[in-house]
C-alpha cells in the first residue's frame, strides 16, 4: 500500500535564497502566503503561530534556524484532537541555484500515529476464538 | 474482507501496519459495516441484538458483519451476561488508517504554489 511516513517536495524558485528565506521565516512572509496572520520567534525553541480568516490557527515550535539554508519546525498532526501531543517535523532547505533557489520541504513523523497500543492490541491472537464465538452468536441469535 | 489467516504470518513494522489499515478501509467500504462501527463508537460495546434494534439492518446481517470485523481485529468479542457476546470497537487499527489519511490530508502543493505567487508578485528588489 506504500505507507506515507514522509512527504517531500522540491521546487525551483526564480528568487535568491535571502528573499525566499525572508518569506519563510518572517511574520510578514508567513502571514501573506501561508496564513492570513502570523507571528514568529525565530530561534530554536521559539514559538510561532499562523491564523486564518476562517478561525483556524496552528502553533509552531521552531527547531532549526540556519540562515539562509535550513528552517525547521514542528506542528500538530492534522486530524488528531488538539490535546494530542504528537507533532510532525517540517524542514525547509534552501540551496542557491544560479540566481534562484532550489527549495525542498520535508515533513516527517506521520508514523508516530501507530503508538504503542498498535502491537499490543493487534498481535493478540483473537482469530480462532472469535470465529467460534461468531458461530455461537449466530446460533443464539437464530434461537 | 481479507481474514487474518488469508493475510499470512504476522510481520513486523510497515507490512503489518499496512495490513491493518487495509482491514480498516475494507471494513469502511461497506455501508452496513460503517453503521455498525459508528454505532459501537457512539454507544460503546453492544450485542448483535442491541445493534439490530438501533440500526436498519437485519440481525443476521449484523451477526455476519460482526464475525468478519472480529476476524479482522476491528472489534473484540467479549463474553457478556447470559452468554450474550458483546462487541467492542478496537481503536488501535484505526490509528494505522489515520496515519495514512493524515499524510493525505496535508496539503503542501497549495501553500507552495502560494509561496511562489507571493515571491513573484513582490517584484525584484
Boltz contact constraints between the chains, C-beta under 6 A:
constraints:
  - contact:
      token1: [A, 1]
      token2: [B, 18]
      max_distance: 6.0
  - contact:
      token1: [A, 3]
      token2: [B, 14]
      max_distance: 6.0
  - contact:
      token1: [A, 3]
      token2: [B, 18]
      max_distance: 6.0
  - contact:
      token1: [A, 4]
      token2: [B, 103]
      max_distance: 6.0
  - contact:
      token1: [A, 9]
      token2: [B, 108]
      max_distance: 6.0
  - contact:
      token1: [A, 11]
      token2: [B, 112]
      max_distance: 6.0
  - contact:
      token1: [A, 15]
      token2: [B, 119]
      max_distance: 6.0
  - contact:
      token1: [A, 23]
      token2: [B, 119]
      max_distance: 6.0
  - contact:
      token1: [A, 32]
      token2: [B, 118]
      max_distance: 6.0
  - contact:
      token1: [A, 33]
      token2: [B, 114]
      max_distance: 6.0
  - contact:
      token1: [A, 33]
      token2: [B, 115]
      max_distance: 6.0
  - contact:
      token1: [A, 33]
      token2: [B, 118]
      max_distance: 6.0
  - contact:
      token1: [A, 34]
      token2: [B, 111]
      max_distance: 6.0
  - contact:
      token1: [A, 77]
      token2: [B, 102]
      max_distance: 6.0
  - contact:
      token1: [A, 78]
      token2: [B, 102]
      max_distance: 6.0
  - contact:
      token1: [A, 78]
      token2: [B, 105]
      max_distance: 6.0
  - contact:
      token1: [A, 78]
      token2: [B, 106]
      max_distance: 6.0
  - contact:
      token1: [A, 79]
      token2: [B, 102]
      max_distance: 6.0
  - contact:
      token1: [A, 79]
      token2: [B, 105]
      max_distance: 6.0
  - contact:
      token1: [A, 110]
      token2: [B, 99]
      max_distance: 6.0
  - contact:
      token1: [A, 110]
      token2: [B, 102]
      max_distance: 6.0
  - contact:
      token1: [A, 110]
      token2: [B, 103]
      max_distance: 6.0
  - contact:
      token1: [A, 113]
      token2: [B, 95]
      max_distance: 6.0
  - contact:
      token1: [A, 113]
      token2: [B, 98]
      max_distance: 6.0
  - contact:
      token1: [A, 113]
      token2: [B, 99]
      max_distance: 6.0
  - contact:
      token1: [A, 115]
      token2: [B, 95]
      max_distance: 6.0
  - contact:
      token1: [A, 117]
      token2: [B, 92]
      max_distance: 6.0
  - contact:
      token1: [A, 118]
      token2: [B, 92]
      max_distance: 6.0
  - contact:
      token1: [A, 121]
      token2: [B, 90]
      max_distance: 6.0
  - contact:
      token1: [A, 121]
      token2: [B, 92]
      max_distance: 6.0
  - contact:
      token1: [A, 122]
      token2: [B, 20]
      max_distance: 6.0
  - contact:
      token1: [A, 122]
      token2: [B, 73]
      max_distance: 6.0
  - contact:
      token1: [A, 122]
      token2: [B, 92]
      max_distance: 6.0
  - contact:
      token1: [A, 127]
      token2: [B, 4]
      max_distance: 6.0
  - contact:
      token1: [A, 130]
      token2: [B, 70]
      max_distance: 6.0
  - contact:
      token1: [A, 130]
      token2: [B, 77]
      max_distance: 6.0
  - contact:
      token1: [A, 133]
      token2: [B, 77]
      max_distance: 6.0
  - contact:
      token1: [A, 133]
      token2: [B, 85]
      max_distance: 6.0
  - contact:
      token1: [A, 134]
      token2: [B, 67]
      max_distance: 6.0
  - contact:
      token1: [A, 137]
      token2: [B, 48]
      max_distance: 6.0
  - contact:
      token1: [A, 137]
      token2: [B, 63]
      max_distance: 6.0
  - contact:
      token1: [A, 137]
      token2: [B, 85]
      max_distance: 6.0
  - contact:
      token1: [A, 138]
      token2: [B, 63]
      max_distance: 6.0
  - contact:
      token1: [A, 141]
      token2: [B, 48]
      max_distance: 6.0
  - contact:
      token1: [A, 141]
      token2: [B, 59]
      max_distance: 6.0
  - contact:
      token1: [A, 141]
      token2: [B, 63]
      max_distance: 6.0
